[in-house]
Amino acid sequence: MISVCLDKESEFEYFFSPNNYLGEARNITPKKIGFIGLGMIGRSIVTRFLNSGHNVSVWNRTSEKCQECVAAGAQQLSTPAEIVYKCDIIFCCVSGPEAVKSIVYENNGILTGLEECEPGSKGYIELTSMNHVIVQEICKAITDKGGKYLEAPISDSISNVQEGSLLIPATGNRQLLEDCVSCFHAIAKLTCFMNCEVGTASKMNLVFNMLRGFTFVALAESMALIKEAKLWHYDFVNYLSYGQMASPFVTEKYDDFMQNNLTLDTSFKYQKKNLELAVQLNNACQQPCPMMSAALGICQIATQRDVARLETH
Ligand SMILES: NC(=O)c1ccc[n+]([C@@H]2O[C@H](COP(=O)([O-])OP(=O)(O)OC[C@H]3O[C@@H](n4cnc5c(N)ncnc54)[C@H](OP(=O)(O)O)[C@@H]3O)[C@@H](O)[C@H]2O)c1
């Protein structure tokens, strides 16, 4: 049974990015931006920050991965604490909760850096997707040391980052978002400030990802059935394109399936992680969600095959 609550007015505040943002240097924040985590997503984000005129310093656990960003104009620093000393606003985008915890808590981590800085002078923005309980724990540790905190988990695909067309939910310190809204404009078509209650954006992100994961699995199954039913994939895609089901996500993923190009844009590893986090949220809310286990099982098999395939190349 699903009960729907309609009697609450939305508190959401929408920050739409100007069109052709990279084409016009407008109101770029003078704040020094630090960026931690130069994986596939992090490197693409830093490139967009630099191309739009931001002053960016970077740190990554494997230091060689900083080279591409340094060549594009970033300054490389030696520890997360040094990023905190030398920057005003620090973004973090790493693989998951364990990585975030080591960056925040370990020696020469974020908390070490904050201990040396004036309270209220530094902001930390979490882009890594995590569950709301860990987000709240990290937020408390950072704000207790005088840092400002915003969570803004990223869940779209790498191509959305590269095109600057992300949809980002954010909660926490609103002023911090405003202080670097030019960074969000560089990567997102829309940033939605939901409220000050940290953890809300993580929950929204997980529910969004759950729908995304289901849709992805349903697409894969329909593609398989088309083949076995001796229909043509191209006919189906054309047919689909005229109807209400033709969302950009569905048509883009169909194209990826057709071109056998799924790993370029969509990491199974992170789809699986997001579904696992959604299961945790589901369990915490005691909401039965039978499709979730099926979608997660399929993503786990796909991840194993993907890893095996990548290892043989
Ligand atoms: N890839 C996607 O399709 C996708 C799409 C949307 C959102 N996301 C989200 O974006 C985030 C990053 O994804 P990604 O694709 O950029 O990941 P990635 O390419 O796998 O990179 C992972 C990053 O995390 C760092 N890291 C891992 N463990 C660490 C630790 N213990 N200490 C310090 N750093 C550590 C890695 O450092 P090293 O370089 O040293 O290993 C690397 O910078 C994830 O939260 C993911 O859910 C991913």
The ligand as an SDF file (V2000), in Angstrom:
LIG
                    3D

 48 52  0  0  0  0  0  0  0  0999 V2000
   31.3410    6.4010  -12.5350 N   0  0  0  0  0  0  0  0  0  0  0  0
   30.0360    6.6410  -12.6530 C   0  0  0  0  0  0  0  0  0  0  0  0
   29.3490    6.1630  -13.5690 O   0  0  0  0  0  0  0  0  0  0  0  0
   29.3720    7.5740  -11.6570 C   0  0  0  0  0  0  0  0  0  0  0  0
   28.2470    8.2850  -12.0540 C   0  0  0  0  0  0  0  0  0  0  0  0
   27.6630    9.1590  -11.1480 C   0  0  0  0  0  0  0  0  0  0  0  0
   28.1550    9.2920   -9.8740 C   0  0  0  0  0  0  0  0  0  0  0  0
   29.2410    8.5700   -9.4910 N   0  0  0  0  0  0  0  0  0  0  0  0
   29.7150    8.7560   -8.1020 C   0  0  0  0  0  0  0  0  0  0  0  0
   30.8720    9.5870   -8.1150 O   0  0  0  0  0  0  0  0  0  0  0  0
   31.8060    9.1540   -7.1260 C   0  0  0  0  0  0  0  0  0  0  0  0
   33.1490    8.9260   -7.7800 C   0  0  0  0  0  0  0  0  0  0  0  0
   32.9940    8.0780   -8.9060 O   0  0  0  0  0  0  0  0  0  0  0  0
   34.1930    7.8650   -9.9640 P   0  0  0  0  0  0  0  0  0  0  0  0
   33.5800    7.1900  -11.1500 O   0  0  0  0  0  0  0  0  0  0  0  0
   34.9370    9.1400  -10.1570 O   0  0  0  0  0  0  0  0  0  0  0  0
   35.1050    6.8360   -9.1560 O   0  0  0  0  0  0  0  0  0  0  0  0
   36.5190    6.1860   -9.5610 P   0  0  0  0  0  0  0  0  0  0  0  0
   36.8930    6.5430  -10.9540 O   0  0  0  0  0  0  0  0  0  0  0  0
   36.4000    4.7400   -9.2020 O   0  0  0  0  0  0  0  0  0  0  0  0
   37.5040    6.9180   -8.5660 O   0  0  0  0  0  0  0  0  0  0  0  0
   37.4030    6.6900   -7.1760 C   0  0  0  0  0  0  0  0  0  0  0  0
   38.1340    7.8110   -6.4470 C   0  0  0  0  0  0  0  0  0  0  0  0
   38.0620    7.5490   -5.0330 O   0  0  0  0  0  0  0  0  0  0  0  0
   39.4120    7.5770   -4.5060 C   0  0  0  0  0  0  0  0  0  0  0  0
   39.5230    6.6880   -3.3560 N   0  0  0  0  0  0  0  0  0  0  0  0
   39.0740    5.4390   -3.2080 C   0  0  0  0  0  0  0  0  0  0  0  0
   39.3760    4.9550   -1.9910 N   0  0  0  0  0  0  0  0  0  0  0  0
   40.0660    5.9280   -1.3480 C   0  0  0  0  0  0  0  0  0  0  0  0
   40.6350    6.0550   -0.0530 C   0  0  0  0  0  0  0  0  0  0  0  0
   40.5710    5.0590    0.8400 N   0  0  0  0  0  0  0  0  0  0  0  0
   41.2500    7.2170    0.2570 N   0  0  0  0  0  0  0  0  0  0  0  0
   41.3200    8.2380   -0.6230 C   0  0  0  0  0  0  0  0  0  0  0  0
   40.7850    8.1870   -1.8650 N   0  0  0  0  0  0  0  0  0  0  0  0
   40.1620    7.0420   -2.2230 C   0  0  0  0  0  0  0  0  0  0  0  0
   40.2560    7.0940   -5.6690 C   0  0  0  0  0  0  0  0  0  0  0  0
   41.6200    7.4120   -5.4410 O   0  0  0  0  0  0  0  0  0  0  0  0
   42.7740    6.6070   -6.2530 P   0  0  0  0  0  0  0  0  0  0  0  0
   42.8520    7.2640   -7.5960 O   0  0  0  0  0  0  0  0  0  0  0  0
   43.9740    6.7780   -5.4240 O   0  0  0  0  0  0  0  0  0  0  0  0
   42.3140    5.1620   -6.3450 O   0  0  0  0  0  0  0  0  0  0  0  0
   39.6270    7.8850   -6.8160 C   0  0  0  0  0  0  0  0  0  0  0  0
   40.0330    9.2290   -6.8050 O   0  0  0  0  0  0  0  0  0  0  0  0
   31.1780    7.9010   -6.4750 C   0  0  0  0  0  0  0  0  0  0  0  0
   30.5810    8.2870   -5.2640 O   0  0  0  0  0  0  0  0  0  0  0  0
   30.1200    7.4370   -7.4450 C   0  0  0  0  0  0  0  0  0  0  0  0
   29.0230    6.8380   -6.7870 O   0  0  0  0  0  0  0  0  0  0  0  0
   29.8860    7.7360  -10.3650 C   0  0  0  0  0  0  0  0  0  0  0  0
  1  2  1  0
  2  3  2  0
  2  4  1  0
  4  5  1  0
  4 48  2  0
  5  6  2  0
  6  7  1  0
  7  8  2  0
  8  9  1  0
  8 48  1  0
  9 10  1  0
  9 46  1  0
 10 11  1  0
 11 12  1  0
 11 44  1  0
 12 13  1  0
 13 14  1  0
 14 15  2  0
 14 16  1  0
 14 17  1  0
 17 18  1  0
 18 19  2  0
 18 20  1  0
 18 21  1  0
 21 22  1  0
 22 23  1  0
 23 24  1  0
 23 42  1  0
 24 25  1  0
 25 26  1  0
 25 36  1  0
 26 27  1  0
 26 35  1  0
 27 28  2  0
 28 29  1  0
 29 30  1  0
 29 35  2  0
 30 31  1  0
 30 32  2  0
 32 33  1  0
 33 34  2  0
 34 35  1  0
 36 37  1  0
 36 42  1  0
 37 38  1  0
 38 39  2  0
 38 40  1  0
 38 41  1  0
 42 43  1  0
 44 45  1  0
 44 46  1  0
 46 47  1  0
M  CHG  2   8   1  16  -1
M  END
$$$$
